[in-house]
Amino acid sequence: MKIHWPGAGVNPALAKMYNLYWDPREDNALLYQAVWAGTPFVRMREQHLRLKDKFPDWKAAKGMPYEDVTNLRPETKAMVKMWAKVYGDAKHVIGGIEAIGN
């Protein structure tokens, strides 16, 4: 099921709902079949937003992988060496990605 949230001030029970298994292109909204789902979706969304307030999203990682890790396991050190040998110093690539706002 997928719900298209209505704008502010509109009853969420009137939101358009789609069964993506039956209608993957979202051409035909469910009418009476989805009346039961409005309240659980609203409750689930409110709970999700409260959890995001309590546990905010992490900031995007920046820099070289494993750059600041001091206690790497031996197999991870070997993987980092192999990666550097195969791909070389990728700081210019990572710097470019960070510059465009990944």
C-alpha positions as CSV (number, residue, x, y, z in Angstrom):
1,M,0.0,0.0,0.0
2,K,1.1,3.5,-0.7
3,I,-0.5,6.7,0.5
4,H,-0.3,10.2,-1.1
5,W,-0.4,12.5,1.9
6,P,-2.8,15.4,1.4
7,G,-1.8,19.0,2.1
8,A,-2.0,20.7,5.5
9,G,-5.5,21.1,6.9
10,V,-7.0,18.2,4.8
11,N,-8.3,15.1,6.6
12,P,-5.8,12.3,6.0
13,A,-8.6,9.8,5.7
14,L,-9.3,11.4,2.3
15,A,-5.8,10.6,1.1
16,K,-5.4,8.6,-2.1
17,M,-4.2,5.1,-1.5
18,Y,-2.7,2.7,-4.0
19,N,-2.0,-1.0,-3.9
20,L,1.3,-1.2,-5.7
21,Y,1.0,-4.9,-6.4
22,W,-2.2,-4.4,-8.4
23,D,-1.5,-0.9,-9.7
24,P,2.3,-0.2,-9.9
25,R,1.8,2.9,-12.0
26,E,-0.6,4.4,-9.5
27,D,-3.3,5.0,-12.1
28,N,-6.4,4.1,-10.0
29,A,-6.7,5.0,-6.4
30,L,-8.4,2.6,-4.1
31,L,-11.8,3.9,-2.9
32,Y,-13.8,1.9,-0.4
33,Q,-11.1,-0.8,-0.2
34,A,-8.7,1.5,1.7
35,V,-11.0,3.3,4.1
36,W,-9.6,1.2,6.9
37,A,-6.0,2.1,6.2
38,G,-6.1,5.9,6.7
39,T,-5.9,5.9,10.5
40,P,-3.1,3.3,10.8
41,F,-1.0,5.2,8.2
42,V,-1.5,8.4,10.1
43,R,-0.5,6.7,13.4
44,M,2.5,5.1,11.8
45,R,3.6,8.5,10.3
46,E,3.3,10.3,13.6
47,Q,5.3,7.6,15.4
48,H,8.0,7.8,12.7
49,L,8.2,11.6,13.0
50,R,8.5,11.4,16.8
51,L,11.3,8.9,16.4
52,K,13.1,11.2,14.0
53,D,12.9,14.0,16.5
54,K,14.3,11.7,19.2
55,F,16.9,10.1,16.9
56,P,17.8,12.6,14.1
57,D,19.3,11.4,10.8
58,W,23.1,11.1,10.7
59,K,25.1,13.6,8.8
60,A,26.6,12.3,5.5
61,A,30.1,10.9,6.0
62,K,33.0,12.8,4.4
63,G,36.6,12.0,3.7
64,M,38.5,8.8,2.9
65,P,37.0,5.5,4.3
66,Y,38.8,4.3,7.4
67,E,40.9,7.5,7.5
68,D,40.5,8.2,11.2
69,V,40.1,4.7,12.5
70,T,43.0,3.8,14.8
71,N,42.1,0.2,15.7
72,L,41.5,-1.4,12.3
73,R,41.5,-5.2,12.2
74,P,44.3,-6.8,10.2
75,E,41.9,-8.0,7.4
76,T,40.5,-4.5,7.1
77,K,44.0,-3.0,6.8
78,A,44.8,-5.6,4.1
79,M,41.6,-4.6,2.2
80,V,42.4,-0.9,2.5
81,K,45.9,-1.6,1.1
82,M,44.5,-3.7,-1.8
83,W,42.0,-0.9,-2.5
84,A,44.7,1.7,-2.6
85,K,46.9,-0.5,-4.8
86,V,44.0,-1.2,-7.3
87,Y,42.4,2.3,-7.3
88,G,45.2,4.5,-6.2
89,D,44.7,7.6,-4.1
90,A,41.0,8.5,-4.6
91,K,41.0,11.7,-2.6
92,H,40.4,13.7,-5.7
93,V,37.3,11.5,-6.6
94,I,35.9,11.7,-3.1
95,G,36.6,15.4,-2.9
96,G,34.7,15.9,-6.1
97,I,31.8,14.0,-4.8
98,E,31.7,16.0,-1.6
99,A,31.9,19.2,-3.6
100,I,28.7,18.4,-5.6
101,G,26.9,17.7,-2.4
102,N,26.5,13.9,-2.3
